Structure formats: C-alpha cells, structure tokens
Amino acid sequence: MAVPAAASVRDANRYRPSEVTGLVDLLDRQVRERPDARALVVTGERVHLSYRGLRSLADDVAARLAGAGLRPGDAVGLIGANTAEFVVGLLGAARAGLVVAPLDPALPEIQLSARLLALGARAVLLDPAVAGVVALPVPAWPLRVDVSRAGTAAVVLEPGFCEVSQGGGAAGELSDRDALVLFTAGTTDRAKMVPLTHANVAASLRNICATYELGPGDATVAVMPFFHGHGLFAALLASLASGGCVLLPERGRFSAGTFWDDMRAVGATWFTAVPAIHEILLDRSEREYPGPQAPPLKFVRSCSAPLNTATQRALERTFGAPLLSAYGMTESSHQATSEPLPQRGALRQGSVGRPTGVEVRVVDRGGRSCPAGVEGEVWVQGPTVARGYLADGDESARTFVDGWLRTGDLGALDEDGYLSLTGRIKNLINRGGEKISPEHVEDILAGCPGVAEAAVFAVPDGVYGQRVGAAVVVREGDGVGREEILRYCRDRLAAFEVPDRLELVAALPYTAKGGLDRKAVQARYAP
C-alpha cells in the first residue's frame, strides 16, 4: 500500500513513491536517508557498493568531465556492458548536466562511429573491455572503477580537454533539460535517435516503481542490457530510484549458468527479461532451478516481445510467482502498460495489462477510437512520451501526432482497459488480400507440445503476393515433427494462416535487445 513520502525510515520495506526529478538527483534521497545501504553488487566477488559510495564516484566523474570543458547540454556517448563503469559513467555524466547516449558495445565500429557522428557527441566514455578495441571519431576516454573487497571504490578516468564544439550532428537540438538519447532497435546506422528529458525519465521511474511497489526491500539481477530501455529503466534506474539493489553479473552480461546463484547472492525479489531469456531459464530449470533454495519472488516481469500464454503458465508453476507482462517502447521511456500485482488487480494472460501513468487508445485507420475488443493501432500519450526524433522531422511528424505516439503496434482494449497486442502493422503478411499477423501464428506454434521457439515470415508468391512461412525450433528429445506441428496449426488457425512452408531449425536469430531479429529471419528463410 502506498504511504506518504515523509514516512519514517523505519518503514523502509514499505512502498513509497519515488521523488526523483531526473537522473541528476536519482541517488539523493537514498544517500540522505540510507547512505550505507547497498545500491549495487559488483565484480565476481559480489562486492557491495553503497548509495553514498556510488554517488561519490558519480560526483568524481562529473567533476572530471566538467574540467575537460564539457558543458550542460553537451552530448556524450557511453559504451559498455552492465558494469559498475556503465552505471558510474551514466550518473556522473548526468550530474555534470550532460546528455548521455548509451551504445551497444557489440555494434561494429562503423556503426558506433556513424551514431556518434549523427548525434554530434563531443566525447565517449568507454568500459575498459572496449577501450583499445575500437577507433572512434570523437575523443574516447576509458573509465575504470576499482572496487575493493571491503567495498571501497575509486574512479580511474583521465579525460583530455574538449575544445568548444563548432556544432554538427543532432546535438544542437538538445539542452540541459535532456537526460538521454536512446537509439531505436536496429542493425544499421539508420536507427532513430530518441531524446528523453529528465522529466520523461522521472515520470517513467515513478510509473514503474508504483506498478510493482518497489522499495528498499527489493533486489534484482541485471539481466537485460543497460544500453536499451528495458534494462536501463526497469532494472537499473527504477531499482535505484526506489532504494533497492541491483546485482551486476560478472563481465556485465546475463549468464544462465550463474543466474540463480546471482539471484540468491543478492536476495532477489524479482527480475525482468525478454521471453527468449525466460524460455532459456525454463528449459534449464529441471537441472538448474534451486527450488526451495531459490529466493522467494514477489513477481517476474516480461517485456520487449510477446510472451505466449503456455510459457507464462509454465514459468509461474516453476518459479512460484506471478509473471507480469508489460509493454513499452523507447519513444515512451520504456513502460506504457503492465499487468498489475495480483493484490492490485486481475491478471489477464495474453494481455500486457493496463496503462501505467499514461493514456492508451486503439484507433482505426481514420484516427477514430475503436470500441472495446476491436483491433486497431495502439497510440500512447503522457509525460513519458518523447517529443520526437532528433534530426528527422518527417518521421517525427508521422509518429508523433498532437502529443500522441503512434506505436505501429496492433492491439485491442477490453472493457476493463487491458491491452492485448496482436502484431506490428509493418509485419503483416498479405496473402491474397488476407492480412495475417506473424505474432498470432507464432503464439499458436509456441503452444504446440515440443516447440521451443517459432518465427513466422512472408514468403514471396506469384499468385497470392505472399504466403506464410515459419521457422521452428523444437525441444531436444521431444521428437515432434513437421506434420504434427502443421496438424496442430490446422486445428487452431484459419486455413489461410497455416504456414505453407515450415522449416525445423536449430536456432533463431535475435537482436541485442533480445527480440526476434525479423530481418535476419526473412533473409535467411524467405528466399
């Protein structure tokens, strides 16, 4: 139950609304009230770093960046995995008034360079694992955080001096009101740049913390990468804003082999991941899930891609906790809807829950609101929605209309305001005039006994224009075959939705964000 923000610190385990106004003051309340509480658990030795220690490191970085000639509103890149260096670099740059653009360290050098130039970044902070590996077109400053087993920590950062910028890139559109620039998911240098203000960030964190009633008694393991909104907002920033603790896995990346040891080490009460990772944990649970020795979970969260109901039920049985599906986009500062905690509302399997601090509409092609249960495009409006894209006025005009974000997702709202997603407009397969949602067919395929994963794609056809293709991964040892899968589909899909081509494959390609890489699927299996 929510309690006033002025509640006693003795009620530390009770939920209290977040007070943050952006990245700058993210740690201030905790340093004021609980300075020695653990904020992060880092390194292979799982050393605890306190809120006071974390803010001290961030302030040290802020001072050095300001001394290097960077000024409030300047853009800087940040390249790293889920490490202490990433967290300290992010918060230090924010406390210096800079606008931070996190970048995927796995991107090719040419794409990293293209994004930094398109943004007009004045410098980039690098995790030590990245430093020396890439050559970039802006000053690149390695940042290292040395943490002792006693919990003492120090920053190693020696930035050169940045001359006054002559402009260039999209940075001229930024100001010190901006906190982040996130790049939309994409495998090319044409990914769109989304500016998010401190107000956007604060609204998102308030909504996430309130939805799950996060507080100082909560802890999680960082599963999703911080250079995307899912891991950044839901796991890292919401935990710090609410006074919780985040364990950063060794080498800064999710490992199924150490996941449950990490969960026990931090006393995790929840975690969030994409369906692909939930599937991995479920497949390995018979030999790796610690059962009664696992930390008791309040809930498990799934976001960033559709989760089929069969997997959801299996996860709940295995982990003994409700699995809450959520929905969001980079342009909405991550979360827009979520299933509520069981004590706060009904769970509707197959839905992504109710709006969380924003307004959601489902509209027809004319922009008119659809009745309950009728499919249309999902639109979102509220304090978390970005103002547009940087350096792309045409796309901004198409996507942001009178304060509404046109998500490009198809869905329907029920009478109680729960949203069910049915696909992406641009993914629809047109088979002789019949519009087919790949996501719907994938959901049916995933429910077939023995099927682990499925990807549905359009196959060019001279008669119908397009036909339905599917690539399916089957679970080892289950022995399910192509004809059995197709028979299962025929019993549950319209005739025009049943795959005309079905291939059994060893694995499917995924993006760094953890979603199905549909472009790679199309290129690999459609020809």
C-alpha positions as CSV (number, residue, x, y, z in Angstrom):
1,M,0.0,0.0,0.0
2,A,1.3,3.5,-0.9
3,V,2.3,5.6,2.1
4,P,3.3,9.3,2.3
5,A,6.8,10.3,1.1
6,A,7.6,11.6,4.6
7,A,7.0,8.2,6.2
8,S,9.5,7.0,8.7
9,V,12.8,5.4,7.6
10,R,11.8,2.6,10.0
11,D,9.2,1.6,7.4
12,A,12.0,1.1,4.8
13,N,10.5,-2.0,3.4
14,R,7.2,-0.4,2.5
15,Y,6.5,1.2,-0.8
16,R,6.9,5.0,-1.0
17,P,6.5,7.0,-4.2
18,S,9.7,7.9,-6.0
19,E,10.8,11.6,-5.5
20,V,13.3,11.8,-8.3
21,T,13.1,14.6,-10.9
22,G,15.6,13.0,-13.3
23,L,18.9,11.4,-13.5
24,V,20.7,14.2,-11.6
25,D,19.0,13.5,-8.2
26,L,18.4,9.8,-8.7
27,L,20.5,8.8,-5.6
28,D,19.9,11.8,-3.4
29,R,17.0,10.5,-1.3
30,Q,18.8,7.3,-0.6
31,V,22.0,9.0,0.3
32,R,20.1,11.3,2.7
33,E,18.1,8.5,4.4
34,R,20.1,5.3,3.9
35,P,23.6,6.2,2.8
36,D,25.2,2.9,3.7
37,A,22.5,0.7,2.1
38,R,23.7,-1.4,-0.8
39,A,23.0,0.1,-4.2
40,L,25.0,-2.3,-6.4
41,V,26.6,-5.7,-6.0
42,V,29.6,-5.8,-8.4
43,T,32.5,-7.9,-9.7
44,G,32.9,-11.7,-9.5
45,E,33.5,-11.4,-5.7
46,R,30.0,-9.7,-5.4
47,V,31.2,-6.7,-3.5
48,H,28.6,-4.3,-2.1
49,L,28.7,-0.7,-3.2
50,S,26.6,1.7,-1.1
51,Y,24.5,4.6,-2.2
52,R,26.9,7.0,-0.6
53,G,29.8,5.3,-2.4
54,L,28.0,5.3,-5.7
55,R,27.2,9.0,-5.5
56,S,30.7,9.8,-4.5
57,L,32.0,8.0,-7.6
58,A,29.5,9.7,-9.8
59,D,30.4,13.2,-8.4
60,D,34.1,12.4,-9.1
61,V,33.3,11.6,-12.7
62,A,31.1,14.7,-13.0
63,A,33.9,17.0,-11.8
64,R,36.4,15.5,-14.2
65,L,34.1,15.8,-17.2
66,A,33.3,19.5,-16.3
67,G,37.0,20.1,-16.0
68,A,37.5,18.6,-19.5
69,G,35.5,21.5,-21.0
70,L,32.1,19.7,-21.3
71,R,29.1,21.9,-20.6
72,P,25.5,21.2,-19.6
73,G,23.5,20.1,-22.6
74,D,26.5,18.6,-24.4
75,A,26.1,15.0,-25.7
76,V,28.4,12.2,-24.7
77,G,28.4,8.5,-25.7
78,L,28.7,5.7,-23.2
79,I,29.8,2.3,-24.4
80,G,29.8,-0.7,-22.0
81,A,28.1,-3.7,-20.7
82,N,26.2,-4.0,-17.4
83,T,29.2,-3.0,-15.2
84,A,30.0,-0.5,-12.5
85,E,31.7,1.6,-15.1
86,F,28.5,2.0,-17.1
87,V,26.5,3.0,-14.0
88,V,29.1,5.4,-12.7
89,G,29.6,6.9,-16.2
90,L,25.9,7.4,-16.7
91,L,25.2,9.0,-13.4
92,G,28.4,11.0,-13.4
93,A,27.7,12.5,-16.8
94,A,24.1,13.2,-15.7
95,R,25.3,15.0,-12.6
96,A,27.5,17.1,-14.9
97,G,24.4,18.1,-16.9
98,L,25.4,16.2,-19.9
99,V,23.1,14.2,-22.2
100,V,24.1,10.5,-22.3
101,A,23.7,8.2,-25.3
102,P,24.3,4.6,-24.3
103,L,25.6,2.4,-27.2
104,D,25.8,-1.3,-27.7
105,P,29.4,-2.4,-27.4
106,A,28.7,-5.3,-29.8
107,L,28.0,-2.9,-32.7
108,P,30.6,-2.9,-35.5
109,E,33.0,0.0,-35.3
110,I,31.5,1.6,-38.4
111,Q,28.0,1.7,-36.8
112,L,29.3,3.1,-33.5
113,S,31.1,5.8,-35.4
114,A,28.1,6.6,-37.5
115,R,25.8,7.0,-34.5
116,L,28.3,9.2,-32.6
117,L,28.7,11.5,-35.6
118,A,24.9,11.6,-36.3
119,L,24.4,12.6,-32.7
120,G,27.3,15.1,-32.6
121,A,28.7,13.6,-29.4
122,R,31.7,15.6,-28.0
123,A,33.3,12.6,-26.4
124,V,32.6,8.9,-25.4
125,L,33.2,7.1,-22.2
126,L,34.4,3.5,-22.6
127,D,34.3,0.4,-20.5
128,P,37.9,-1.0,-20.1
129,A,36.8,-4.1,-22.1
130,V,36.0,-1.9,-25.1
131,A,38.9,0.6,-24.8
132,G,41.6,-0.1,-27.3
133,V,39.4,-2.4,-29.4
134,V,37.7,0.3,-31.4
135,A,38.8,3.6,-33.1
136,L,36.2,6.3,-32.9
137,P,35.8,9.7,-34.5
138,V,35.4,11.6,-31.2
139,P,37.6,11.7,-28.1
140,A,37.4,8.3,-26.4
141,W,38.1,8.2,-22.6
142,P,38.4,4.8,-20.8
143,L,36.6,4.8,-17.5
144,R,37.5,2.2,-14.8
145,V,36.0,1.7,-11.4
146,D,38.2,-0.1,-8.9
147,V,36.3,-1.7,-6.1
148,S,38.0,-3.5,-3.2
149,R,36.6,-6.4,-1.3
150,A,36.0,-4.0,1.6
151,G,33.6,-2.0,-0.6
152,T,35.9,1.0,-1.1
153,A,36.0,2.3,-4.7
154,A,37.8,4.8,-6.8
155,V,37.4,6.1,-10.4
156,V,40.2,6.0,-12.9
157,L,39.4,8.5,-15.7
158,E,41.8,10.9,-17.4
159,P,39.8,12.9,-20.0
160,G,41.6,15.2,-22.3
161,F,40.3,18.7,-22.9
162,C,37.4,19.2,-25.4
163,E,37.6,22.4,-27.4
164,V,34.4,24.4,-27.9
165,S,32.3,22.5,-30.4
166,Q,31.6,24.0,-33.8
167,G,28.3,22.2,-33.9
168,G,27.3,19.3,-36.1
169,G,25.1,16.3,-35.8
170,A,21.8,16.4,-33.9
171,A,23.3,17.7,-30.6
172,G,22.2,21.3,-31.5
173,E,18.6,20.2,-30.8
174,L,19.5,19.2,-27.2
175,S,19.5,21.2,-23.9
176,D,20.3,20.6,-20.3
177,R,16.6,19.5,-19.8
178,D,17.5,16.4,-21.8
179,A,18.9,13.4,-20.0
180,L,19.3,10.6,-22.6
181,V,19.4,9.9,-26.3
182,L,18.4,6.3,-27.0
183,F,18.8,4.7,-30.3
184,T,15.8,2.6,-31.5
185,A,16.4,-1.1,-32.1
186,G,18.1,-1.6,-35.5
187,T,21.0,-3.2,-37.1
188,T,22.1,-0.3,-39.3
189,D,23.4,3.2,-38.7
190,R,19.9,4.5,-39.6
191,A,18.4,3.7,-36.2
192,K,16.4,6.7,-35.0
193,M,17.6,8.9,-32.1
194,V,15.1,9.4,-29.3
195,P,15.8,12.4,-26.9
196,L,14.3,11.8,-23.4
197,T,14.2,14.7,-20.9
198,H,14.8,14.4,-17.2
199,A,11.0,14.8,-16.8
200,N,10.4,11.9,-19.1
201,V,12.8,9.8,-17.1
202,A,11.3,10.8,-13.7
203,A,7.7,10.0,-14.9
204,S,8.8,6.6,-16.2
205,L,10.5,5.7,-13.0
206,R,7.5,6.8,-10.9
207,N,5.2,4.7,-13.0
208,I,7.4,1.6,-12.9
209,C,8.1,1.9,-9.1
210,A,4.4,2.4,-8.4
211,T,3.2,-0.5,-10.7
212,Y,5.4,-3.0,-8.8
213,E,5.6,-1.2,-5.5
214,L,9.3,-1.3,-5.5
215,G,11.2,-0.3,-2.4
216,P,14.3,-0.6,-0.3
217,G,13.5,-4.2,0.5
218,D,13.7,-5.2,-3.2
219,A,16.7,-6.5,-5.1
220,T,17.2,-7.8,-8.7
221,V,19.8,-9.2,-11.1
222,A,20.5,-7.1,-14.2
223,V,19.5,-9.5,-17.0
224,M,18.8,-7.0,-19.8
225,P,21.5,-4.7,-21.3
226,F,21.5,-1.2,-20.0
227,F,22.0,0.3,-23.5
228,H,18.3,-0.4,-24.2
229,G,15.3,1.0,-22.3
230,H,14.2,-2.3,-20.8
231,G,17.3,-3.0,-18.8
232,L,18.1,0.7,-18.2
233,F,14.7,1.9,-16.9
234,A,13.1,-1.2,-15.4
235,A,16.0,-3.0,-13.8
236,L,18.7,-0.3,-13.1
237,L,17.1,3.1,-12.7
238,A,13.8,2.0,-11.1
239,S,15.7,0.0,-8.5
240,L,18.0,2.9,-7.6
241,A,15.1,5.4,-7.5
242,S,13.2,3.1,-5.1
243,G,16.2,2.4,-2.9
244,G,16.7,-1.2,-4.0
245,C,19.7,-3.2,-5.0
246,V,21.0,-4.4,-8.4
247,L,23.5,-7.2,-8.9
248,L,25.6,-6.7,-12.0
249,P,26.7,-10.2,-13.3
250,E,30.3,-10.9,-13.7
251,R,31.6,-9.5,-17.0
252,G,28.4,-7.5,-17.2
253,R,26.3,-10.0,-19.2
254,F,23.5,-12.4,-18.4
255,S,24.6,-16.0,-17.9
256,A,22.0,-18.7,-17.5
257,G,24.7,-20.8,-15.7
258,T,25.2,-18.3,-12.9
259,F,21.8,-16.7,-12.9
260,W,20.3,-18.5,-9.9
261,D,23.5,-18.2,-7.9
262,D,23.4,-14.4,-8.6
263,M,19.7,-14.3,-7.5
264,R,20.5,-16.0,-4.2
265,A,23.6,-13.9,-3.6
266,V,21.6,-10.6,-3.8
267,G,18.4,-12.0,-2.2
268,A,16.4,-11.0,-5.4
269,T,12.7,-10.4,-5.0
270,W,12.0,-10.0,-8.8
271,F,13.6,-9.8,-12.2
272,T,12.7,-8.7,-15.7
273,A,13.6,-10.2,-19.0
274,V,12.5,-10.8,-22.6
275,P,10.6,-14.0,-23.5
276,A,13.7,-15.6,-25.1
277,I,15.6,-15.5,-21.8
278,H,12.5,-16.7,-19.9
279,E,12.5,-19.7,-22.3
280,I,16.1,-20.4,-21.7
281,L,15.6,-20.4,-17.9
282,L,12.5,-22.6,-18.3
283,D,14.3,-25.1,-20.5
284,R,17.2,-25.3,-18.0
285,S,15.0,-25.3,-14.9
286,E,14.8,-29.0,-14.4
287,R,18.6,-29.2,-13.7
288,E,19.4,-25.7,-12.5
289,Y,16.4,-24.1,-10.7
290,P,17.3,-24.4,-7.0
291,G,13.7,-25.0,-5.9
292,P,13.2,-24.3,-2.1
293,Q,16.7,-22.7,-2.0
294,A,15.7,-20.1,-4.6
295,P,14.9,-16.6,-3.2
296,P,11.1,-16.1,-2.8
297,L,10.0,-13.9,-5.7
298,K,7.2,-11.3,-5.4
299,F,6.8,-11.4,-9.2
300,V,8.6,-12.0,-12.5
301,R,8.3,-9.4,-15.3
302,S,8.4,-10.0,-19.1
303,C,8.6,-7.2,-21.7
304,S,10.0,-6.2,-25.1
305,A,8.4,-9.0,-27.1
306,P,5.2,-11.2,-27.0
307,L,5.2,-13.9,-24.4
308,N,2.9,-16.9,-25.2
309,T,0.5,-18.0,-22.6
310,A,1.8,-21.5,-22.4
311,T,5.3,-20.3,-21.4
312,Q,3.7,-17.8,-18.9
313,R,1.8,-20.6,-17.2
314,A,4.9,-22.9,-17.1
315,L,7.1,-20.1,-15.7
316,E,4.5,-19.4,-12.9
317,R,4.4,-23.0,-12.0
318,T,8.2,-23.4,-11.9
319,F,9.1,-20.2,-10.1
320,G,6.1,-20.0,-7.8
321,A,5.5,-16.3,-8.6
322,P,3.1,-14.3,-10.8
323,L,4.5,-13.5,-14.2
324,L,3.5,-9.9,-15.2
325,S,3.6,-8.9,-18.9
326,A,4.4,-5.3,-19.7
327,Y,4.6,-3.2,-22.9
328,G,6.6,-0.2,-23.8
329,M,8.8,1.5,-26.4
330,T,11.9,3.6,-26.5
331,E,9.7,6.6,-27.5
332,S,7.6,6.1,-24.4
333,S,10.6,5.9,-22.0
334,H,10.0,2.2,-21.8
335,Q,6.9,1.1,-19.9
336,A,3.4,2.1,-21.0
337,T,1.3,-0.8,-19.7
338,S,1.7,-3.7,-17.3
339,E,-0.3,-6.4,-15.7
340,P,-0.8,-5.3,-12.0
341,L,0.5,-7.1,-8.9
342,P,-2.1,-9.7,-8.0
343,Q,-3.3,-7.8,-5.0
344,R,-3.9,-4.7,-7.2
345,G,-5.9,-6.2,-10.0
346,A,-6.7,-9.2,-12.1
347,L,-4.0,-11.0,-14.2
348,R,-5.1,-11.4,-17.8
349,Q,-2.9,-13.9,-19.5
350,G,-2.4,-12.9,-23.1
351,S,-2.6,-9.2,-22.3
352,V,0.1,-6.7,-21.5
353,G,-2.0,-5.2,-18.7
354,R,-3.4,-1.7,-18.1
355,P,-1.9,1.7,-18.8
356,T,0.7,2.8,-16.1
357,G,0.6,6.6,-15.8
358,V,-0.2,7.2,-19.5
359,E,-3.3,7.2,-21.7
360,V,-3.7,4.5,-24.3
361,R,-6.0,4.5,-27.3
362,V,-6.7,2.0,-30.0
363,V,-7.6,3.7,-33.2
364,D,-8.8,2.8,-36.7
365,R,-7.2,4.0,-40.0
366,G,-9.1,7.3,-39.7
367,G,-7.7,8.0,-36.3
368,R,-11.0,7.2,-34.5
369,S,-11.1,5.3,-31.3
370,C,-12.1,1.7,-31.7
371,P,-14.7,0.1,-29.5
372,A,-13.6,-2.5,-26.8
373,G,-12.4,-5.7,-28.4
374,V,-11.8,-4.2,-31.9
375,E,-8.3,-4.2,-33.3
376,G,-6.5,-1.0,-34.3
377,E,-3.3,0.8,-33.9
378,V,-2.1,1.5,-30.4
379,W,-1.5,5.2,-29.5
380,V,0.1,6.4,-26.3
381,Q,0.0,9.9,-24.7
382,G,1.5,11.1,-21.4
383,P,4.5,12.5,-19.5
384,T,6.8,9.7,-20.6
385,V,6.4,10.2,-24.3
386,A,9.3,11.8,-26.2
387,R,8.9,15.0,-28.2
388,G,10.0,13.4,-31.4
389,Y,13.2,12.1,-33.1
390,L,16.4,14.1,-33.5
391,A,17.3,15.2,-37.0
392,D,14.3,13.5,-38.6
393,G,11.3,15.9,-38.9
394,D,9.4,13.8,-41.4
395,E,9.5,10.7,-39.3
396,S,8.6,12.7,-36.2
397,A,5.6,14.2,-37.9
398,R,4.4,10.7,-38.9
399,T,5.0,9.1,-35.5
400,F,4.1,11.9,-33.0
401,V,0.6,13.4,-33.7
402,D,-0.9,16.1,-31.4
403,G,1.0,14.7,-28.4
404,W,0.2,11.1,-29.2
405,L,2.8,8.4,-30.1
406,R,1.7,6.2,-32.9
407,T,3.3,3.0,-31.9
408,G,2.8,1.0,-35.1
409,D,1.6,-1.9,-32.9
410,L,-1.8,-3.5,-33.5
411,G,-4.0,-4.4,-30.5
412,A,-7.3,-4.1,-28.7
413,L,-8.5,-2.8,-25.4
414,D,-11.1,-4.8,-23.4
415,E,-13.9,-3.3,-21.3
416,D,-11.6,-3.1,-18.2
417,G,-8.8,-1.3,-20.1
418,Y,-6.4,-4.2,-20.5
419,L,-4.4,-4.1,-23.7
420,S,-3.8,-7.2,-25.9
421,L,-1.3,-6.9,-28.7
422,T,-1.9,-8.7,-32.0
423,G,1.2,-7.7,-34.1
424,R,3.1,-5.0,-35.9
425,I,1.5,-3.1,-38.8
426,K,4.7,-3.4,-40.8
427,N,5.0,-7.1,-40.1
428,L,1.6,-8.1,-41.5
429,I,1.6,-10.7,-44.2
430,N,-0.8,-10.1,-47.2
431,R,-1.9,-13.4,-48.6
432,G,-4.2,-12.7,-51.4
433,G,-5.8,-9.8,-49.5
434,E,-6.0,-11.7,-46.2
435,K,-3.9,-9.8,-43.5
436,I,-2.1,-12.2,-41.3
437,S,-0.3,-11.3,-38.0
438,P,3.0,-13.3,-37.7
439,E,2.9,-12.8,-34.0
440,H,-0.5,-14.5,-33.8
441,V,0.7,-17.5,-35.8
442,E,3.9,-17.6,-33.7
443,D,1.8,-17.7,-30.5
444,I,-0.1,-20.7,-31.8
445,L,3.1,-22.5,-32.9
446,A,4.7,-21.9,-29.5
447,G,1.8,-23.7,-27.8
448,C,2.4,-26.9,-29.8
449,P,3.9,-29.6,-27.5
450,G,7.6,-29.9,-28.2
451,V,8.0,-26.5,-29.9
452,A,10.6,-24.2,-28.1
453,E,10.5,-21.2,-30.5
454,A,8.9,-20.1,-33.7
455,A,9.4,-17.3,-36.2
456,V,6.8,-16.5,-39.0
457,F,7.7,-14.6,-42.1
458,A,6.4,-13.7,-45.6
459,V,7.3,-15.9,-48.5
460,P,7.0,-14.1,-51.9
461,D,4.4,-15.7,-54.1
462,G,3.5,-15.0,-57.7
463,V,-0.2,-15.8,-57.2
464,Y,-1.1,-14.6,-53.7
465,G,1.6,-12.0,-53.4
466,Q,2.8,-13.5,-50.1
467,R,2.5,-16.8,-48.4
468,V,3.1,-17.8,-44.7
469,G,6.5,-19.3,-43.8
470,A,7.6,-20.5,-40.4
471,A,11.0,-21.5,-38.9
472,V,10.5,-23.6,-35.8
473,V,12.9,-24.8,-33.1
474,V,11.9,-28.0,-31.4
475,R,12.9,-29.1,-27.9
476,E,15.7,-31.7,-27.9
477,G,14.3,-35.2,-27.3
478,D,10.7,-34.4,-27.8
479,G,10.7,-35.9,-31.3
480,V,7.9,-33.6,-32.7
481,G,7.9,-33.4,-36.5
482,R,6.8,-31.1,-39.2
483,E,3.5,-32.9,-39.9
484,E,2.5,-32.9,-36.2
485,I,3.1,-29.2,-35.9
486,L,1.1,-28.4,-39.1
487,R,-1.8,-30.6,-37.8
488,Y,-1.7,-28.7,-34.5
489,C,-1.9,-25.4,-36.5
490,R,-4.8,-26.6,-38.7
491,D,-6.9,-27.2,-35.6
492,R,-6.3,-23.7,-34.3
493,L,-5.7,-21.3,-37.2
494,A,-7.8,-20.2,-40.2
495,A,-6.7,-22.1,-43.4
496,F,-5.0,-19.0,-44.9
497,E,-2.9,-18.6,-41.7
498,V,-1.5,-22.1,-41.6
499,P,2.2,-22.0,-42.7
500,D,2.7,-23.0,-46.4
501,R,6.4,-23.5,-45.7
502,L,7.6,-24.9,-42.3
503,E,11.3,-25.5,-41.6
504,L,12.8,-27.1,-38.5
505,V,15.9,-25.2,-37.5
506,A,18.5,-25.4,-34.8
507,A,18.2,-21.8,-33.5
508,L,16.6,-18.4,-34.4
509,P,18.5,-15.0,-34.7
510,Y,17.9,-12.4,-32.0
511,T,18.8,-8.7,-31.7
512,A,21.0,-7.3,-28.9
513,K,17.8,-6.2,-27.2
514,G,16.6,-9.8,-27.0
515,G,13.8,-9.6,-29.6
516,L,13.4,-11.8,-32.6
517,D,15.5,-10.4,-35.5
518,R,12.8,-10.4,-38.2
519,K,15.1,-9.0,-40.9
520,A,17.6,-11.8,-40.3
521,V,14.8,-14.4,-40.3
522,Q,13.4,-13.0,-43.6
523,A,16.8,-13.0,-45.3
524,R,17.7,-16.5,-44.1
525,Y,14.5,-18.4,-44.7
526,A,12.2,-16.5,-47.1
527,P,14.2,-16.8,-50.4
